[in-house]
């Protein structure tokens, strides 16, 4: 599957109180425009460095995600391949879930035992909505700011990319950021 994603900065700020206010205002606006709220999650993404391959130079990433929703934690391992488009942040994505009872520390220890290092942890609160078949995420990224993402998982790039771009444009967002949160925080 291909993750077709368009991300727009809403406001770059490191102030958590300001970020919360911006998220609340944007959420109310999106709901007024017809978006269906699906809940919120707190995510911690630990990006891994491969022992023999420079993932940054190949535009790939491997991360372990801890996601807490309604007091329950789940863990996922996600591989993202190189970007497939010059317009969006579309990539091949493979995601696997860890079994219940596996802790984040155990997952990091497993990969550490195989020679992987932890590069950086990105923490964010994600408010999820759905509108016209597109998942909208209002992300409050610690140390970075607030972003609006539109994404679809699809087999076809062009049609899905057009759908996300059209929806984001109708919401007033036409400037897109192709760098990941990790790249933004690292200054890349």
C-alpha positions as CSV (number, residue, x, y, z in Angstrom):
1,X,0.0,0.0,0.0
2,X,1.0,3.6,-0.6
3,X,0.5,6.2,2.1
4,X,-0.5,9.4,0.2
5,X,0.0,12.3,2.6
6,X,-0.1,16.1,2.3
7,X,1.0,18.1,5.4
8,X,0.6,21.8,5.9
9,X,2.1,23.8,8.7
10,X,-0.6,25.7,10.7
11,X,1.8,27.5,13.1
12,X,5.4,26.8,14.1
13,X,5.6,27.3,17.9
14,X,7.2,25.4,20.8
15,X,4.7,26.8,23.3
16,X,2.4,23.9,24.4
17,X,-0.4,26.2,25.6
18,X,-0.4,28.0,22.2
19,X,-0.4,24.7,20.4
20,X,-3.4,23.4,22.4
21,X,-5.4,26.6,21.6
22,X,-4.5,26.4,17.9
23,X,-5.6,22.7,17.8
24,X,-8.9,23.4,19.5
25,X,-9.7,26.3,17.1
26,X,-8.8,24.2,14.0
27,X,-10.7,21.2,15.2
28,X,-13.9,23.3,15.8
29,X,-13.5,24.8,12.3
30,X,-13.0,21.4,10.6
31,X,-16.1,20.0,12.4
32,X,-18.1,23.0,11.4
33,X,-17.1,22.3,7.8
34,X,-18.3,18.7,8.0
35,X,-15.3,16.7,9.3
36,X,-16.3,13.7,11.5
37,X,-14.1,13.5,14.7
38,X,-12.6,10.1,15.3
39,X,-10.8,10.7,18.6
40,X,-7.3,11.7,19.8
41,X,-4.1,9.7,20.4
42,X,-0.8,10.5,22.0
43,X,2.1,9.1,19.8
44,X,5.8,8.6,20.6
45,X,7.8,7.7,17.5
46,X,11.3,6.3,18.1
47,X,13.2,6.4,14.8
48,X,15.8,3.7,14.3
49,X,19.2,3.9,12.7
50,X,20.1,0.8,10.6
51,X,23.5,-0.7,11.5
52,X,24.6,-1.1,7.8
53,X,22.5,1.2,5.8
54,X,22.1,5.0,5.8
55,X,18.3,5.2,5.8
56,X,18.4,9.1,5.6
57,X,20.4,8.9,2.3
58,X,17.9,6.5,0.8
59,X,15.0,8.5,2.0
60,X,13.6,5.6,4.1
61,X,12.7,5.4,7.7
62,X,12.0,2.7,10.3
63,X,10.2,3.6,13.5
64,X,8.6,2.1,16.6
65,X,5.4,3.9,17.5
66,X,3.8,3.9,20.9
67,X,0.2,5.0,20.6
68,X,-2.0,5.7,23.7
69,X,-5.7,6.0,23.1
70,X,-8.3,5.9,25.9
71,X,-5.6,4.8,28.4
72,X,-4.6,1.8,26.3
73,X,-1.1,1.5,24.6
74,X,-0.4,-0.2,21.4
75,X,3.0,-0.6,19.6
76,X,3.6,-0.7,15.8
77,X,6.7,-1.0,13.7
78,X,6.6,1.0,10.5
79,X,8.8,1.0,7.5
80,X,8.5,4.0,5.0
81,X,10.1,3.8,1.7
82,X,11.4,6.7,-0.5
83,X,9.0,9.4,-1.5
84,X,7.2,8.5,-4.7
85,X,6.0,11.9,-5.8
86,X,7.4,15.4,-6.2
87,X,4.1,16.9,-5.0
88,X,3.2,14.9,-1.9
89,X,4.9,12.9,0.9
90,X,3.6,9.6,-0.7
91,X,5.6,6.5,0.2
92,X,5.3,2.7,0.3
93,X,4.4,1.9,3.9
94,X,4.6,-1.4,5.7
95,X,3.2,-1.5,9.3
96,X,3.3,-4.4,11.7
97,X,1.7,-4.5,15.2
98,X,3.5,-5.8,18.3
99,X,1.5,-8.2,20.4
100,X,-0.4,-7.1,23.5
101,X,1.9,-7.1,26.5
102,X,5.0,-6.1,24.6
103,X,6.5,-2.9,26.1
104,X,8.1,-0.1,24.3
105,X,11.4,-0.8,26.2
106,X,11.3,-4.4,25.1
107,X,10.8,-3.4,21.4
108,X,13.7,-0.9,21.6
109,X,15.8,-3.6,23.3
110,X,15.0,-6.1,20.6
111,X,16.2,-3.8,17.8
112,X,19.2,-2.6,19.9
113,X,20.2,-6.2,20.3
114,X,20.3,-6.5,16.5
115,X,22.5,-3.4,16.1
116,X,19.9,-0.7,15.6
117,X,20.4,2.6,17.4
118,X,17.6,5.0,18.4
119,X,18.1,8.3,16.5
120,X,15.3,10.5,18.0
121,X,11.9,10.3,19.6
122,X,9.2,12.5,18.2
123,X,6.2,13.1,20.5
124,X,2.9,14.4,19.3
125,X,-0.8,14.6,20.1
126,X,-2.9,13.7,17.1
127,X,-6.6,14.6,16.7
128,X,-8.1,12.5,14.0
129,X,-11.0,13.4,11.7
130,X,-12.5,12.0,8.5
131,X,-13.9,14.1,5.6
132,X,-14.8,13.0,2.1
133,X,-12.9,9.7,2.5
134,X,-9.7,11.5,3.6
135,X,-8.2,11.1,7.1
136,X,-7.4,14.5,8.5
137,X,-4.9,14.8,11.4
138,X,-4.4,17.9,13.5
139,X,-0.9,17.2,14.9
140,X,0.6,19.1,17.9
141,X,4.3,18.1,17.6
142,X,6.4,18.7,20.6
143,X,9.1,21.3,19.9
144,X,7.9,22.0,16.4
145,X,4.3,23.3,16.1
146,X,0.8,22.4,14.8
147,X,0.2,20.8,11.4
148,X,-2.8,19.6,9.4
149,X,-2.3,16.4,7.5
150,X,-4.6,14.8,4.9
151,X,-3.9,11.2,4.1
152,X,-5.2,8.1,2.3
153,X,-3.9,4.6,2.0
154,X,-4.2,3.6,-1.6
155,X,-2.9,1.3,-4.4
156,X,-2.9,4.2,-6.9
157,X,-0.9,7.4,-6.3
158,X,-2.3,9.9,-8.8
159,X,-6.0,9.6,-8.0
160,X,-5.5,9.5,-4.2
161,X,-3.0,12.4,-4.4
162,X,-5.5,14.5,-6.3
163,X,-8.2,13.8,-3.8
164,X,-6.1,14.8,-0.9
165,X,-4.8,18.0,-2.6
166,X,-8.3,19.0,-3.6
167,X,-9.7,18.5,-0.1
168,X,-6.8,20.3,1.6
169,X,-7.1,23.2,-0.9
170,X,-10.9,23.5,-0.1
171,X,-9.9,23.9,3.6
172,X,-7.5,26.7,2.7
173,X,-4.2,24.8,2.7
174,X,-2.2,24.9,-0.4
175,X,1.4,25.1,0.9
176,X,2.7,21.6,1.7
177,X,5.7,20.3,3.7
178,X,7.2,17.2,2.3
179,X,9.8,16.7,5.1
180,X,8.9,14.4,7.9
181,X,8.6,15.7,11.5
182,X,11.9,14.0,12.1
183,X,13.6,15.9,9.3
184,X,12.0,19.2,10.4
185,X,13.2,18.7,14.0
186,X,16.7,17.6,12.9
187,X,16.8,20.7,10.6
188,X,17.0,18.7,7.3
